[in-house]
Amino acid sequence: MRDALFKTRITEMLGIRHPILCGGMGPRVSEAEYVAAVVNAGGMGFIVAAGFPDPDEFREQLRRCRQLTAGKGFGVNLYISRQAGGVERLKQQLAIVAEEGVLCVETAGASPEAVLPVLRDAGIKVLHKVPAVRYAHTAARLGVDAVIVVGNDCGGHPGIYGIGSMVQAARAPEEIALPIVIGGGIGSGRQLAATLAMGADAVLMGSRMLVSRELQIHPDYKAQVVRGDGSESIIVKTGLRDHHRVLNNDSAKAVAALDAAGASDFELYRPHVGGALATQAYASGDSALGMLDYGPAVVFADAVKPVEAIFDEMLDDARQALQRLGQLSGQA
């Protein structure tokens, strides 16, 4: 593991060596083995709670991660559904997260207001993810501990405004006093150094990590990601105003056709967007069907490697970027 190169409010808050967070990448993708590898490499990862609706299985994932990290802190991704009863469905998982002493949560979706009291009482740090700075103001007023702002380059849900990560990285630290994490299209150390230089405290990665050796997805899919150049994604579900950047596969093309036709009834989309399709794709390696989160940062995913090797390359790259800045400023 590389020595610490940066010290930020996020590294201090989470007790991690490097300001690198790896966001939840969907049900049955960000599991204990992968999250533990991220933590052991000096970053912070998040087990996706939605992947384990069975309480006993979810609890076992948390305990497995704690065992693999030798007791180091790790995170959980909590998706707060905007549909009726979304918070109610989270209550059991919230209790388990609190009982198992999880260090932090990455919340996304609807407002975290309803779940904050439970998390605060348990001493769990809350990093709320938003797709635009305007939403970060609301999260800050609610009292979250940090805000993750993702740009239009992110695989997954970039929001409806199409604001690029470069703009988010420069603007968010000016507007929000809380620790800021920037995600979307990030996969190199140069971007890490630049993001910190603009005032943020850490970066969040997803698509870049699809080739992590510890990630439990099919080798054929990882090989496909390695071959990708970042141009293979498309934003769909615009008709539902639930923009989703995914691999441009058969399911995505069907959803894009519904968008183009002006469809707004979720039942028309349901056959193409069900989570079981994505789970099957990751397990089988056949990526034709399913909403598979996929962003342009796959261009940096040049080979299947351990998480620690990916981090090491990023940090070496960041160090070179700092040296270049020193040379340009005449300080080297």
Backbone torsions as a table, in degrees:
resi	resn	phi	psi	omega
1	MET	NA	134.1	178.6
2	ARG	-67.4	149.8	173.5
3	ASP	-64.3	157.7	178.4
4	ALA	-61.7	129.7	178.7
5	LEU	-102.6	-27.4	-177.5
6	PHE	-132.7	147.5	172.5
7	LYS	-124.8	118.7	-176.6
8	THR	-132.3	176.5	177.3
9	ARG	-63.3	-31.0	179.2
10	ILE	-74.3	-42.9	178.3
11	THR	-62.3	-36.6	178.8
12	GLU	-70.2	-44.5	-177.8
13	MET	-62.3	-42.2	-174.0
14	LEU	-97.3	-6.8	-179.9
15	GLY	65.7	39.8	-178.9
16	ILE	-112.2	159.5	-175.9
17	ARG	-79.6	-37.9	-173.9
18	HIS	-122.3	145.0	179.9
19	PRO	-81.0	57.0	-177.6
20	ILE	-126.7	117.9	176.8
21	LEU	-112.5	141.8	177.7
22	CYS	-115.4	107.8	-173.0
23	GLY	-70.3	162.3	176.9
24	GLY	-62.3	131.5	-175.4
25	MET	-111.1	30.9	174.1
26	GLY	105.8	159.5	179.2
27	PRO	-56.3	135.0	177.5
28	ARG	66.4	12.6	176.1
29	VAL	-107.3	-59.2	177.9
30	SER	-84.3	85.3	-179.2
31	GLU	-103.9	-177.1	-172.5
32	ALA	-58.2	-44.7	-175.8
33	GLU	-61.9	-43.3	-179.9
34	TYR	-68.9	-47.0	-178.9
35	VAL	-61.9	-40.3	177.9
36	ALA	-62.9	-38.7	178.4
37	ALA	-63.1	-39.2	177.7
38	VAL	-63.7	-46.3	-179.9
39	VAL	-63.9	-43.7	-178.9
40	ASN	-68.3	-19.7	176.7
41	ALA	-87.8	-0.6	176.5
42	GLY	103.3	4.2	179.3
43	GLY	-108.9	-158.8	177.0
44	MET	-133.4	131.0	178.2
45	GLY	-122.9	168.9	-172.9
46	PHE	-137.1	117.4	172.2
47	ILE	-69.8	132.3	-178.5
48	VAL	-82.9	109.9	-175.7
49	ALA	-62.1	-33.4	-177.4
50	ALA	-62.8	-18.0	179.5
51	GLY	-77.6	-8.4	-174.3
52	PHE	-133.8	72.3	-179.7
53	PRO	-65.3	-23.0	176.2
54	ASP	-76.7	120.5	-175.0
55	PRO	-57.4	-40.5	-178.4
56	ASP	-66.6	-39.8	179.2
57	GLU	-67.4	-39.6	178.1
58	PHE	-62.4	-46.6	179.3
59	ARG	-60.7	-39.2	179.7
60	GLU	-65.1	-36.9	176.1
61	GLN	-60.6	-44.6	-180.0
62	LEU	-63.7	-42.9	-179.2
63	ARG	-69.6	-35.8	176.5
64	ARG	-63.5	-41.9	179.6
65	CYS	-64.4	-43.0	179.2
66	ARG	-62.6	-37.8	178.0
67	GLN	-64.7	-44.2	-177.4
68	LEU	-69.9	-25.1	179.3
69	THR	-96.1	3.9	-178.0
70	ALA	56.3	38.6	174.7
71	GLY	90.3	-0.4	178.9
72	LYS	-70.2	155.1	-178.7
73	GLY	-69.3	147.6	176.6
74	PHE	-145.6	173.6	-173.8
75	GLY	-117.7	168.9	176.3
76	VAL	-131.4	137.2	174.7
77	ASN	-91.1	125.1	178.7
78	LEU	-117.8	114.8	176.2
79	TYR	-91.9	123.0	-178.8
80	ILE	-98.8	103.0	-176.2
81	SER	-67.4	141.8	176.1
82	ARG	-83.0	-9.4	179.4
83	GLN	-74.8	157.6	-179.8
84	ALA	-55.9	132.7	178.2
85	GLY	84.8	5.7	-177.6
86	GLY	-60.7	-44.7	179.7
87	VAL	-68.9	-37.4	179.8
88	GLU	-58.8	-38.8	-178.8
89	ARG	-68.6	-21.9	-179.9
90	LEU	-84.2	-17.8	-169.6
91	LYS	-57.8	-43.1	-179.1
92	GLN	-65.1	-40.6	178.4
93	GLN	-67.3	-36.8	177.4
94	LEU	-60.1	-41.2	179.3
95	ALA	-63.0	-41.1	-179.8
96	ILE	-67.9	-42.5	177.9
97	VAL	-57.5	-42.6	-179.9
98	ALA	-69.1	-43.8	-178.4
99	GLU	-64.9	-33.5	-175.8
100	GLU	-89.4	1.7	173.8
101	GLY	67.8	38.2	176.1
102	VAL	-62.7	140.3	-175.8
103	LEU	-73.2	-44.5	-173.1
104	CYS	-152.2	161.0	175.4
105	VAL	-129.4	146.5	171.3
106	GLU	-103.8	106.9	-179.9
107	THR	-97.9	147.7	-179.1
108	ALA	-153.9	163.8	-179.6
109	GLY	99.4	-123.8	-179.8
110	ALA	-75.1	177.1	179.8
111	SER	-58.1	140.1	178.5
112	PRO	-83.0	4.4	-172.4
113	GLU	-53.2	-42.2	-174.4
114	ALA	-70.6	-23.6	-176.8
115	VAL	-102.0	-10.5	-176.8
116	LEU	-60.7	-41.7	-178.8
117	PRO	-57.7	-42.6	-180.0
118	VAL	-64.7	-43.4	-178.1
119	LEU	-68.3	-40.2	177.6
120	ARG	-62.6	-45.2	-178.9
121	ASP	-60.5	-29.8	-179.3
122	ALA	-88.6	-1.8	180.0
123	GLY	72.2	25.8	-177.7
124	ILE	-93.5	129.6	178.1
125	LYS	-72.0	137.8	-177.7
126	VAL	-115.4	119.1	175.0
127	LEU	-112.1	108.3	-175.5
128	HIS	-94.9	133.5	-176.2
129	LYS	-98.8	131.1	-179.8
130	VAL	-134.5	156.6	-179.2
131	PRO	-97.8	7.3	178.1
132	ALA	-163.4	152.4	-177.0
133	VAL	-62.3	-31.3	-178.8
134	ARG	-58.5	-33.9	178.2
135	TYR	-78.0	-25.8	179.6
136	ALA	-63.5	-33.4	178.0
137	HIS	-60.4	-43.0	179.7
138	THR	-64.4	-44.6	179.6
139	ALA	-61.3	-40.4	179.6
140	ALA	-63.8	-40.6	179.6
141	ARG	-65.0	-29.6	-179.5
142	LEU	-73.8	-21.1	176.4
143	GLY	100.7	26.8	173.9
144	VAL	-68.9	164.9	-176.6
145	ASP	-86.8	-26.9	179.4
146	ALA	-158.8	161.0	179.9
147	VAL	-123.3	133.2	172.8
148	ILE	-101.9	122.3	179.6
149	VAL	-113.6	120.5	-179.6
150	VAL	-106.8	144.6	179.6
151	GLY	-97.5	179.0	-176.5
152	ASN	-64.2	-14.0	-179.5
153	ASP	-79.9	-5.8	-172.1
154	CYS	-76.7	142.9	166.9
155	GLY	-74.6	141.4	-174.4
156	GLY	105.5	-129.6	-171.1
157	HIS	-111.7	99.7	-177.6
158	PRO	-88.6	1.9	-177.6
159	GLY	83.2	179.3	-171.4
160	ILE	-97.3	-6.9	-171.2
161	TYR	-93.4	-17.0	176.7
162	GLY	68.5	31.3	-179.1
163	ILE	-84.3	128.0	-176.5
164	GLY	-70.3	155.7	-178.6
165	SER	-63.1	-32.7	-179.5
166	MET	-62.8	-39.4	178.2
167	VAL	-71.0	-44.2	179.4
168	GLN	-58.2	-42.2	-176.0
169	ALA	-65.4	-34.3	-179.3
170	ALA	-82.2	-31.9	-173.5
171	ARG	-88.2	-42.1	-173.8
172	ALA	-56.3	-45.7	-179.6
173	PRO	-65.4	-23.8	177.3
174	GLU	-72.7	-32.0	-171.4
175	GLU	-98.3	-27.8	-172.2
176	ILE	-116.7	128.1	-177.7
177	ALA	-80.2	-19.2	-179.0
178	LEU	-70.2	162.4	170.5
179	PRO	-56.2	137.0	-174.4
180	ILE	-118.3	134.0	173.0
181	VAL	-116.2	135.9	-179.1
182	ILE	-114.5	131.1	177.5
183	GLY	-130.7	163.7	177.5
184	GLY	115.8	100.5	177.0
185	GLY	78.4	15.6	-175.4
186	ILE	-98.9	131.2	179.5
187	GLY	-160.4	10.5	-179.4
188	SER	-132.0	158.5	177.6
189	GLY	-68.6	-29.9	177.2
190	ARG	-61.5	-39.9	177.4
191	GLN	-68.5	-37.8	176.2
192	LEU	-58.8	-50.2	-179.4
193	ALA	-61.8	-41.9	-178.9
194	ALA	-66.0	-41.1	-179.3
195	THR	-64.0	-42.6	177.3
196	LEU	-66.2	-37.2	179.1
197	ALA	-63.2	-28.6	-179.9
198	MET	-82.9	-2.2	173.6
199	GLY	114.3	-5.1	179.1
200	ALA	-78.0	171.8	-175.3
201	ASP	-113.4	-9.9	179.2
202	ALA	-172.9	168.2	172.6
203	VAL	-116.6	158.0	176.3
204	LEU	-119.5	131.1	179.8
205	MET	-122.8	148.6	175.4
206	GLY	-136.3	-72.5	-175.6
207	SER	-57.1	-37.9	179.2
208	ARG	-58.1	-28.9	-174.3
209	MET	-90.4	2.6	179.9
210	LEU	-62.1	-18.9	-179.6
211	VAL	-100.1	13.4	177.0
212	SER	-63.4	134.7	-178.7
213	ARG	-60.9	-34.8	-175.6
214	GLU	-79.0	-10.1	-178.9
215	LEU	-73.8	129.5	-173.8
216	GLN	-87.8	65.1	171.0
217	ILE	-126.1	161.6	-170.4
218	HIS	-62.6	139.6	179.7
219	PRO	-57.8	-31.7	179.9
220	ASP	-64.7	-36.2	178.6
221	TYR	-71.2	-39.9	176.3
222	LYS	-60.4	-40.3	178.7
223	ALA	-63.2	-36.5	177.7
224	GLN	-64.7	-40.9	178.1
225	VAL	-63.2	-41.9	178.7
226	VAL	-59.1	-39.3	-179.7
227	ARG	-72.2	-19.9	-175.3
228	GLY	-69.3	153.7	178.5
229	ASP	-117.1	11.2	177.3
230	GLY	92.4	-5.5	-177.7
231	SER	-96.3	6.2	-171.4
232	GLU	-90.9	7.6	-176.5
233	SER	-100.4	163.0	176.8
234	ILE	-147.8	147.1	175.1
235	ILE	-95.9	122.4	-178.3
236	VAL	-125.7	-177.6	-176.6
237	LYS	64.7	27.5	177.8
238	THR	-68.9	-28.3	178.0
239	GLY	-64.8	-25.0	178.0
240	LEU	-94.7	-0.9	-173.9
241	ARG	54.1	39.8	177.3
242	ASP	-129.9	58.0	-170.7
243	HIS	-51.3	135.1	-173.1
244	HIS	-140.4	116.1	177.8
245	ARG	-90.0	119.6	-173.5
246	VAL	-139.4	170.0	171.8
247	LEU	-61.7	135.6	-177.2
248	ASN	-80.5	72.9	-178.9
249	ASN	-103.1	-166.5	-176.7
250	ASP	-62.4	-41.6	179.0
251	SER	-63.4	-42.8	179.7
252	ALA	-63.0	-39.3	179.0
253	LYS	-65.2	-39.4	177.9
254	ALA	-64.5	-41.0	179.2
255	VAL	-69.0	-39.5	177.7
256	ALA	-61.2	-36.1	177.8
257	ALA	-65.9	-39.0	175.9
258	LEU	-63.9	-42.5	177.1
259	ASP	-57.9	-46.8	-177.1
260	ALA	-64.3	-29.6	-179.8
261	ALA	-83.3	-2.2	178.6
262	GLY	82.4	19.7	-179.2
263	ALA	-66.8	142.6	177.4
264	SER	-137.5	2.6	178.3
265	ASP	-89.3	117.8	-176.8
266	PHE	-58.7	-29.7	-178.2
267	GLU	-62.5	-27.2	175.9
268	LEU	-70.9	-31.3	-178.8
269	TYR	-83.7	-28.0	-169.5
270	ARG	-48.9	-44.3	-176.9
271	PRO	-62.0	-19.3	-174.7
272	HIS	-103.9	-17.6	-170.5
273	VAL	-114.0	3.9	-179.1
274	GLY	-61.6	140.0	-176.7
275	GLY	-62.9	-26.2	-179.0
276	ALA	-63.1	-31.0	179.2
277	LEU	-65.1	-43.9	179.3
278	ALA	-66.1	-42.6	179.4
279	THR	-58.8	-42.7	178.9
280	GLN	-65.9	-38.6	-180.0
281	ALA	-62.9	-45.6	-179.8
282	TYR	-65.3	-33.0	-178.3
283	ALA	-77.8	-36.3	-174.1
284	SER	-94.8	-23.7	-174.9
285	GLY	87.4	-5.1	176.9
286	ASP	-88.6	105.5	-171.6
287	SER	-95.3	18.3	-177.3
288	ALA	-69.4	-31.6	-174.8
289	LEU	-121.5	151.1	176.7
290	GLY	108.2	151.3	174.2
291	MET	-84.8	96.6	-174.7
292	LEU	-102.8	107.1	-180.0
293	ASP	-52.4	129.6	-171.5
294	TYR	-159.3	117.0	-179.4
295	GLY	-118.8	170.1	-177.0
296	PRO	-65.0	-12.8	178.6
297	ALA	-68.1	-6.7	174.6
298	VAL	-62.8	-17.2	178.2
299	VAL	-60.7	-24.7	178.6
300	PHE	-86.8	-10.2	-176.7
301	ALA	-86.6	81.4	-170.3
302	ASP	-90.5	-9.2	-179.7
303	ALA	-167.7	157.0	174.4
304	VAL	-77.6	122.5	-174.9
305	LYS	-144.8	158.4	172.4
306	PRO	-61.7	152.1	178.0
307	VAL	-53.1	-44.0	-176.6
308	GLU	-62.0	-36.9	178.4
309	ALA	-66.4	-37.9	177.1
310	ILE	-63.8	-45.2	177.8
311	PHE	-61.6	-44.4	-178.8
312	ASP	-59.2	-43.2	179.1
313	GLU	-63.4	-41.1	179.1
314	MET	-62.7	-44.2	-177.8
315	LEU	-68.8	-37.6	174.8
316	ASP	-62.9	-40.4	178.7
317	ASP	-65.7	-40.8	178.3
318	ALA	-63.2	-40.0	179.1
319	ARG	-62.6	-41.6	178.2
320	GLN	-63.7	-37.3	177.9
321	ALA	-63.7	-40.6	177.9
322	LEU	-64.2	-39.4	178.5
323	GLN	-64.5	-39.5	178.1
324	ARG	-63.0	-42.3	178.5
325	LEU	-62.1	-40.0	177.7
326	GLY	-61.7	-40.9	179.2
327	GLN	-66.0	-40.7	-178.7
328	LEU	-67.6	-29.6	-178.8
329	SER	-92.3	-0.6	178.3
330	GLY	78.1	16.9	-177.5
331	GLN	-98.8	-8.6	-177.8
332	ALA	-80.9	NA	NA
